[in-house]
Amino acid sequence: MQTIEWVQGPDGGAVVIVDQTALPHEVRHLTIADVDELVDAIRRMAVRGAPALGAAGALGVVVALQQG
């Protein structure tokens, strides 16, 4: 299971993350296709750890490019 990944859809791509706030009792995935949603996930600590935060930031740039 990957903590964070990029999925391509017919209308563009999205970031899929494991919601760290639900662990260890439940494995929940969040699909994020909007920069504001990604910022909220980081603030809520749904994304944790330096590698995951770095990947989320990089993929957030791609999401911003899609939005713009």
Secondary structure, 3 states (H helix, E strand, C coil): CCCEEEEEECCEEEEEEECCCCCCCCCCEEEECCHHHHHHHHHCCCCCCHHHHHHHHHHHHHHHHHHC
